[in-house]
């Protein structure tokens, strides 16, 4: 996501001819978009995206379980076995 943000900012600076970016090649300005595509391809190919989604889902599930246990008073307390 950071690559896309940087790419959009650089593209706007180049298009509006602001600062030193105005003198840069379009290849350099558009490079963050290529890096974003490479990142997404790698993340999908290695399962990184799915792993992170599963971790978020497991965390939300555990938080929900803990909240419900606390609400009914069965959450483990210190000193209790």
C-alpha positions in Angstrom: 0.0 0.0 0.0 2.9 2.3 0.7 4.2 1.8 -2.8 0.9 3.0 -4.2 0.8 6.1 -2.1 4.4 7.0 -3.1 3.6 6.3 -6.7 0.5 8.6 -6.7 2.4 11.4 -5.0 5.4 11.1 -7.5 3.0 10.9 -10.4 1.2 14.1 -9.3 4.5 15.9 -8.8 5.7 14.8 -12.2 2.4 15.7 -13.9 2.2 19.1 -12.2 5.9 19.7 -12.8 6.7 20.4 -9.1 10.2 20.3 -7.7 13.0 18.0 -8.8 10.5 15.2 -9.7 9.6 17.2 -12.8 13.0 16.4 -14.3 12.9 12.7 -13.5 12.1 10.1 -16.1 8.6 8.6 -16.2 10.1 5.2 -15.6 11.4 6.3 -12.2 8.2 8.0 -11.3 6.1 4.9 -12.2 8.5 2.4 -10.6 6.6 2.3 -7.3 3.6 0.9 -9.2 5.7 -1.9 -10.6 7.1 -2.6 -7.1 3.5 -2.8 -5.7 2.6 -5.3 -8.4 5.7 -7.4 -7.6 4.9 -7.3 -3.9 1.3 -8.4 -4.4 2.5 -11.2 -6.7 5.0 -12.4 -4.1 2.6 -12.1 -1.2 -0.1 -14.1 -3.1 2.4 -16.7 -4.4 3.9 -17.4 -0.9 0.7 -17.4 1.0 1.7 -14.3 3.0 -1.7 -12.6 2.3 -3.7 -15.6 3.4 -1.6 -16.1 6.5 -2.1 -12.5 7.6 -5.9 -12.8 7.0 -6.0 -15.9 9.1 -4.0 -14.3 11.9 -6.5 -11.3 12.0 -9.5 -13.7 12.0 -8.0 -15.8 14.8 -7.2 -12.7 16.9 -10.8 -11.4 16.5 -12.2 -14.8 17.4 -10.0 -15.0 20.5 -11.0 -11.5 21.6 -14.7 -12.4 21.1 -14.3 -15.6 23.2 -12.4 -13.7 25.9 -15.1 -11.0 26.0 -17.9 -13.5 26.3 -16.0 -15.5 29.0 -15.4 -12.3 31.0 -19.1 -11.3 30.6 -20.2 -14.6 32.2 -17.4 -14.6 34.7 -15.5 -17.7 33.6 -12.3 -16.0 32.4 -9.3 -17.4 34.2 -8.3 -15.2 37.1 -4.8 -15.0 38.5 -4.3 -17.6 41.2 -7.2 -19.7 40.0 -6.5 -23.1 38.5 
